[in-house]
Amino acid sequence: MLSKLLQFVVRFVANVFNARAEVSKARSVVNVGDNFYWGGLDNTGPLQEKLSKDDGAKLFMSNQQTHMTQQIIQEWVPSVRSAKASMPPFNRRMELADVEHIPMEIYNLPVYGMKVPPAIMEILEIQGIRELAAELDVKIPKYTLSWFIQHRGVPNIRIMTKVAREKFKAAGDRAAIDKLDAFIDEFESLKIENVPNLEVFKAIVDRHCSKGWEDRLHFDIILQTNFGFRDEVVKELREYIHRDIDEKTGEEWTCSLETLSMRWVAKAMTGYQPEGCLTDVANAVYALQCIPEDSESTEDLIAKRMRDFSSRLKMPGKQGLEDLWIPTHFIHDAETDDTLTWLILEYLHRRLGTSMKVAAQLPDEAEANVMQTKMEKFGVMVYRDKDSDNLKPVMRNFNAK
C-alpha cells in the first residue's frame, strides 16, 4: 500500500499532468523511464528507501486545536515526516493546519453501542498494559451504570409512553407500550452492585427484548423490532410535538418526541458502559494500523479493527508490531481517552525498545496544577493553554477535586 506521503506526491504529479493536458490537449504520454525524482535531481535514490529513513517525527495528536498548540508543534516537534490526529468535534477548535506541508490524517470514529467499547476494553485488559497502567498511574475505566440516563433520560422516555397510552388503545399497541415501560422501570431501578459485569446487563435487556437487540438500536427501528410498536404508531410519535413550561423561566418550550424521548431508548439499552470516553483510543488504533477512516464503517467493522489490534498485542516479542505506524511525538489534553492512548503508545515503545516524547495541553486554571505535577513526574512536557476548555473532565480523570 502506498504511504500517505507517496500518495501526496503521486497526486501532485497527476494534478500537474492534468493541468498541462488542458493546455496541450495531449492524447497520450510516452514513458521512457527514469523520469521522476521526488526529491529533485540531487535526490535520485529510491523513494521507499528515502521514506524509510528515520529523518523526521511521526506526530499523533488527540488534543484541542488552538493557536498555542500550533506554536508548540513548531517549537517542540522536529521536521515532521507524517502526522495524524484524533479529531472529534470538541477537539476541532480551529481549522487544523497541515504540518510542514505534510497532509494531516484525521480520524473521528463513532464509539458507542454494545460492540466497540467492549472491544476497546479487551485491549486495556492485556496484562502488560494493566501493569504499565499501575506504573504510570493511568486509570483504566470500569463499567458502570449511567446515572445521567437513569435520572434524565428515563423521565423523557416516560413522556413518550404517556402520550402513546393516551393516543393508542388497541391491545397490540398497549402490549408494546407495556413492554417498553417494563424495561425502563427495571433499568431505572438498577443499582451498580446488582450489575457486576456486562453479561449481566445484557441478560437484563434480553428479558425485555429478543436476542440480537444490539443490532437494532437505530431510532428508525428500535421501537418496532425490540418492543413491538407498529410503524404507524412510531411515525406519529416521532412527529408529535410535546409542549411544557420551563420551571425556572416560566416560558413554554416545545420539542418533538423523536428528539426528546426516542433517542433515549437506545441510550438506556446501552446504559452500562466503561466510564468516560474512549474515542481517542479508537482513533489511535485506526491510525496505528494505517486504516483510513471510512464513512461507511459499521459498528461491527470498527469493533473488529479493535479486536485485530488486541490480537497483535498478544503476540510475543515484536511480532505483530513491525508494520504499525508508531508516533515518535504525542500531544494530548489529559482526558480519560487521552491518557489511555498514552498508555497504549508507551506500551508499544517499551515492547520495541524505543521511546516517545509526550506533551500535554492543560487549562491554565490553578486547579490543573496537580495534574501538571503528576504528568511531569513521568517526563511529560506540559503546556498551559488559556483556550483549553476541558478542566472538569481532566479533573475527573485524575480524581481531582
C-alpha distance (Angstrom), angle and dihedral (degrees) to the residues before:
residue distance angle dihedral
M1 . . .
L2 3.78 . .
S3 3.79 116.2 .
K4 3.79 116.1 -117.5
L5 3.81 91.6 -110.2
L6 3.81 91.0 50.8
Q7 3.80 89.3 48.8
F8 3.80 88.8 52.1
V9 3.81 91.9 50.6
V10 3.80 92.3 47.4
R11 3.82 91.9 48.9
F12 3.81 90.6 48.4
V13 3.81 92.4 52.3
A14 3.81 90.8 44.8
N15 3.79 91.4 52.2
V16 3.82 91.1 52.0
F17 3.79 90.1 49.7
N18 3.80 91.4 49.6
A19 3.80 92.4 49.0
R20 3.83 91.0 49.0
A21 3.80 91.0 47.3
E22 3.81 90.3 57.2
V23 3.81 89.1 57.9
S24 3.81 101.3 37.1
K25 3.81 96.6 35.6
A26 3.81 87.5 -139.6
R27 3.79 115.5 -172.3
S28 3.81 97.4 -163.0
V29 3.82 144.6 0.3
V30 3.81 123.7 -129.5
N31 3.81 110.5 -147.3
V32 3.83 112.0 -157.0
G33 3.81 93.5 175.2
D34 3.82 135.7 -114.9
N35 3.78 91.3 58.4
F36 3.82 108.8 124.8
Y37 3.80 125.2 65.6
W38 3.79 111.5 179.2
G39 3.80 92.0 -159.3
G40 3.80 97.3 38.4
L41 3.82 128.6 -107.0
D42 3.81 91.1 -49.4
N43 3.81 90.2 59.0
T44 3.79 107.7 47.8
G45 3.81 98.2 145.1
P46 3.81 123.5 116.4
L47 3.79 112.7 -67.7
Q48 3.79 96.2 -133.7
E49 3.83 90.2 50.7
K50 3.81 89.2 52.9
L51 3.78 92.6 46.9
S52 3.79 93.0 48.6
K53 3.80 93.9 58.9
D54 3.80 113.8 103.5
D55 3.80 92.3 -124.9
G56 3.78 99.6 129.3
A57 3.77 145.0 29.9
K58 3.77 126.8 -88.9
L59 3.79 105.0 -143.5
F60 3.80 127.4 -160.2
M61 3.80 121.1 -178.2
S62 3.81 131.9 -171.0
N63 3.78 99.0 166.2
Q64 3.80 138.7 99.8
Q65 3.77 113.0 -75.7
T66 3.80 108.6 -122.3
H67 3.79 138.1 148.7
M68 3.80 88.9 -99.8
T69 3.80 90.7 55.2
Q70 3.80 91.5 52.3
Q71 3.80 88.9 52.0
I72 3.82 91.8 48.8
I73 3.80 91.0 52.4
Q74 3.80 91.2 52.9
E75 3.80 94.2 47.4
W76 3.83 102.5 34.1
V77 3.80 105.9 34.0
P78 3.81 119.3 67.5
S79 3.78 123.3 -142.9
V80 3.81 104.6 -31.9
R81 3.78 119.8 -130.0
S82 3.81 97.5 179.2
A83 3.79 136.0 -4.4
K84 3.78 133.8 -161.7
A85 3.80 132.3 174.9
S86 3.77 141.3 -164.5
M87 3.78 102.0 -133.7
P88 3.80 116.4 179.7
P89 3.82 109.9 164.8
F90 3.82 94.2 -93.8
N91 3.81 91.3 60.5
R92 3.78 94.8 50.5
R93 3.81 98.7 82.6
M94 3.79 93.3 146.4
E95 3.77 135.5 9.0
L96 3.78 108.4 -66.7
A97 3.79 109.5 -121.3
D98 3.78 124.1 -146.5
V99 3.79 111.7 -109.8
E100 3.81 114.9 -117.8
H101 3.81 89.2 -24.1
I102 3.81 91.0 -56.7
P103 3.83 108.3 131.6
M104 3.81 111.2 -115.0
E105 3.81 114.9 -128.2
I106 3.80 109.8 -139.0
Y107 3.82 126.6 -155.0
N108 3.80 127.7 -170.6
L109 3.80 108.3 159.8
P110 3.80 122.5 178.9
V111 3.81 108.3 -114.0
Y112 3.79 110.1 -170.9
G113 3.79 143.3 99.9
M114 3.78 128.5 54.9
K115 3.81 100.3 -60.0
V116 3.80 112.5 50.2
P117 3.85 100.4 46.7
P118 3.84 93.2 49.9
A119 3.81 89.7 48.5
I120 3.82 89.5 53.0
M121 3.79 90.5 47.5
E122 3.83 88.9 56.4
I123 3.82 87.2 63.4
L124 3.79 91.7 50.6
E125 3.82 91.8 48.8
I126 3.83 92.6 63.5
Q127 3.79 107.2 119.9
G128 3.81 96.7 -126.6
I129 3.80 91.4 50.8
R130 3.81 90.9 48.7
E131 3.81 90.5 52.0
L132 3.79 92.8 48.0
A133 3.82 90.3 48.0
A134 3.80 89.0 58.8
E135 3.80 90.6 49.3
L136 3.82 94.3 48.5
D137 3.81 93.6 39.4
V138 3.82 91.0 -122.2
K139 3.79 114.0 158.1
I140 3.80 113.9 -130.4
P141 3.80 107.3 -152.5
K142 3.76 123.3 -114.0
Y143 3.77 126.2 -145.0
T144 3.77 114.6 -98.3
L145 3.78 142.5 167.0
S146 3.77 114.7 -101.9
W147 3.79 108.3 -112.2
F148 3.79 88.7 -171.0
I149 3.80 94.0 57.5
Q150 3.80 92.4 43.9
H151 3.80 93.9 51.0
R152 3.81 103.7 28.3
G153 3.78 105.2 25.1
V154 3.80 101.2 42.9
P155 3.84 94.2 56.9
N156 3.81 88.3 53.9
I157 3.81 91.1 51.6
R158 3.82 89.0 51.1
I159 3.81 89.3 57.5
M160 3.80 87.7 60.4
T161 3.81 96.1 46.1
K162 3.81 89.9 49.0
V163 3.81 90.7 53.7
A164 3.81 89.9 46.0
R165 3.82 92.2 53.4
E166 3.79 91.0 50.4
K167 3.80 94.7 49.2
F168 3.81 105.8 34.5
K169 3.80 120.8 52.1
A170 3.82 103.6 164.3
A171 3.82 115.3 119.9
G172 3.82 93.4 -119.2
D173 3.79 91.8 50.8
R174 3.79 91.5 48.3
A175 3.79 90.5 51.1
A176 3.81 91.0 52.9
I177 3.81 92.0 48.7
D178 3.81 90.7 47.9
K179 3.80 90.0 51.4
L180 3.82 92.4 52.7
D181 3.81 91.9 44.8
A182 3.81 90.8 51.1
F183 3.80 90.6 54.0
I184 3.79 96.6 47.8
D185 3.84 90.2 44.6
E186 3.79 90.7 56.7
F187 3.79 94.1 41.0
E188 3.80 91.7 50.8
S189 3.80 91.9 51.0
L190 3.81 96.6 48.3
K191 3.81 118.7 119.8
I192 3.78 121.5 -156.1
E193 3.80 91.3 -122.7
N194 3.81 89.0 61.2
V195 3.82 93.1 54.0
P196 3.81 106.6 58.2
N197 3.81 96.6 166.2
L198 3.78 145.9 2.7
E199 3.80 94.7 -93.3
V200 3.81 91.2 59.0
F201 3.80 90.7 51.7
K202 3.80 91.9 48.7
A203 3.79 89.6 51.1
I204 3.81 89.4 54.2
V205 3.80 91.6 53.5
D206 3.83 89.5 44.0
R207 3.81 88.7 62.0
H208 3.79 90.0 63.3
C209 3.81 101.6 32.0
S210 3.78 132.3 37.7
K211 3.80 117.6 -102.6
G212 3.77 115.6 -81.1
W213 3.80 93.6 46.3
E214 3.82 88.1 132.8
D215 3.82 86.9 75.8
R216 3.80 94.0 47.6
L217 3.79 104.0 61.8
H218 3.80 101.8 112.0
F219 3.80 110.5 114.0
D220 3.82 89.8 -126.3
I221 3.81 90.5 69.5
I222 3.80 108.4 10.3
L223 3.81 98.0 100.3
Q224 3.81 95.7 40.5
T225 3.81 100.3 46.0
N226 3.80 98.7 37.0
F227 3.81 104.9 33.3
G228 3.80 105.4 20.8
F229 3.80 101.7 -111.0
R230 3.81 116.6 160.5
D231 3.81 117.7 -115.4
E232 3.81 91.2 -119.9
V233 3.81 91.3 53.5
V234 3.80 92.4 48.9
K235 3.79 92.1 48.8
E236 3.80 92.0 52.3
L237 3.81 92.5 46.1
R238 3.79 92.4 49.4
E239 3.79 91.2 53.4
Y240 3.80 96.3 41.9
I241 3.83 112.9 114.4
H242 3.79 113.8 -141.0
R243 3.82 118.1 -152.8
D244 3.78 126.6 -160.6
I245 3.80 142.8 154.0
D246 3.81 121.5 -107.1
E247 3.81 106.1 -122.8
K248 3.81 93.0 -147.2
T249 3.80 101.5 44.0
G250 3.79 101.2 23.6
E251 3.80 89.1 -132.9
E252 3.78 124.0 134.9
W253 3.80 118.2 -114.0
T254 3.78 131.4 -172.3
C255 3.79 134.5 -158.4
S256 3.80 137.1 166.9
L257 3.80 116.2 -109.8
E258 3.80 88.5 -124.6
T259 3.80 89.2 66.1
L260 3.79 99.3 29.3
S261 3.79 100.7 44.0
M262 3.77 118.7 -0.7
R263 3.80 97.7 64.7
W264 3.80 90.0 55.3
V265 3.81 91.9 63.4
A266 3.82 92.8 70.9
K267 3.79 90.1 44.0
A268 3.81 90.5 54.3
M269 3.80 91.6 47.5
T270 3.82 88.4 54.0
G271 3.80 95.2 35.2
Y272 3.82 95.7 126.1
Q273 3.78 106.9 78.2
P274 3.81 142.2 139.5
E275 3.79 111.2 -78.0
G276 3.77 115.0 -97.2
C277 3.77 131.3 1.3
L278 3.83 126.8 -43.6
T279 3.80 99.3 -175.7
D280 3.81 97.3 110.5
V281 3.80 90.3 51.4
A282 3.81 92.7 53.9
N283 3.80 91.4 46.3
A284 3.80 91.2 49.1
V285 3.81 91.8 50.5
Y286 3.80 90.1 54.5
A287 3.82 90.9 46.8
L288 3.81 93.0 48.4
Q289 3.79 92.0 51.8
C290 3.84 91.6 44.4
I291 3.79 91.3 -122.4
P292 3.80 111.7 155.7
E293 3.78 114.4 -131.0
D294 3.79 109.5 -106.2
S295 3.79 119.4 -156.6
E296 3.80 86.8 -145.4
S297 3.82 93.6 56.2
T298 3.77 109.4 134.9
E299 3.76 127.4 -148.1
D300 3.82 88.9 -108.4
L301 3.81 92.7 52.0
I302 3.80 94.3 48.0
A303 3.82 90.3 49.0
K304 3.81 89.6 50.2
R305 3.82 90.8 52.7
M306 3.81 89.0 53.1
R307 3.82 91.9 50.0
D308 3.82 91.1 46.9
F309 3.79 88.9 55.4
S310 3.80 91.2 47.5
S311 3.81 88.9 53.3
R312 3.80 89.9 53.3
L313 3.79 91.3 53.8
K314 3.79 91.9 51.0
M315 3.81 91.9 59.6
P316 3.82 115.2 101.2
G317 3.78 124.1 -102.2
K318 3.78 115.5 -19.1
Q319 3.79 94.8 -24.8
G320 3.79 113.2 130.8
L321 3.80 92.3 14.4
E322 3.81 102.9 78.3
D323 3.80 96.9 84.8
L324 3.80 97.2 42.4
W325 3.80 120.7 114.5
I326 3.81 99.7 -123.0
P327 3.82 117.8 -175.3
T328 3.77 122.2 -127.9
H329 3.82 90.9 -160.0
F330 3.79 128.0 39.0
I331 3.81 128.7 -174.0
H332 3.81 119.5 -171.0
D333 3.81 140.1 161.3
A334 3.82 99.9 -129.0
E335 3.79 102.6 -110.5
T336 3.81 121.2 137.8
D337 3.80 96.4 -88.6
D338 3.83 90.7 44.3
T339 3.80 95.0 56.9
L340 3.81 90.0 43.3
T341 3.81 88.5 54.0
W342 3.81 89.4 49.0
L343 3.82 88.3 51.0
I344 3.82 93.0 53.5
L345 3.81 93.9 45.0
E346 3.80 92.4 48.2
Y347 3.81 89.3 48.8
L348 3.81 90.5 54.2
H349 3.80 92.9 49.0
R350 3.79 91.8 50.4
R351 3.79 91.0 50.2
L352 3.82 89.6 51.7
G353 3.80 96.1 41.1
T354 3.81 92.2 -118.8
S355 3.78 134.0 115.9
M356 3.80 139.8 -132.6
K357 3.77 134.5 -153.6
V358 3.80 115.1 -130.0
A359 3.80 130.7 -161.7
A360 3.79 125.5 -174.2
Q361 3.79 126.7 -155.7
L362 3.81 112.6 -145.6
P363 3.81 132.2 178.1
D364 3.77 114.3 -103.8
E365 3.83 94.7 -121.8
A366 3.80 114.5 119.2
E367 3.82 90.8 -119.9
A368 3.82 88.3 72.9
N369 3.81 92.9 61.6
V370 3.80 93.0 91.5
M371 3.83 91.2 53.6
Q372 3.81 90.1 50.4
T373 3.79 91.0 53.6
K374 3.80 92.0 49.5
M375 3.79 94.6 50.2
E376 3.78 96.2 42.9
K377 3.79 86.8 57.1
F378 3.82 86.8 68.8
G379 3.79 95.7 46.7
V380 3.80 97.0 -96.7
M381 3.80 115.4 151.5
V382 3.82 105.5 -132.2
Y383 3.79 124.1 -159.3
R384 3.79 124.0 -173.5
D385 3.79 114.6 -135.3
K386 3.80 123.4 -166.0
D387 3.83 89.0 -156.8
S388 3.80 93.6 54.6
D389 3.79 107.7 109.7
N390 3.80 107.7 -176.5
L391 3.80 106.2 90.1
K392 3.82 95.5 131.7
P393 3.83 97.7 52.4
V394 3.80 90.4 43.6
M395 3.81 90.7 52.4
R396 3.81 90.6 48.3
N397 3.79 89.7 51.2
F398 3.80 91.6 53.3
N399 3.83 94.7 38.6
A400 3.79 88.2 -119.5
K401 3.81 123.3 156.2
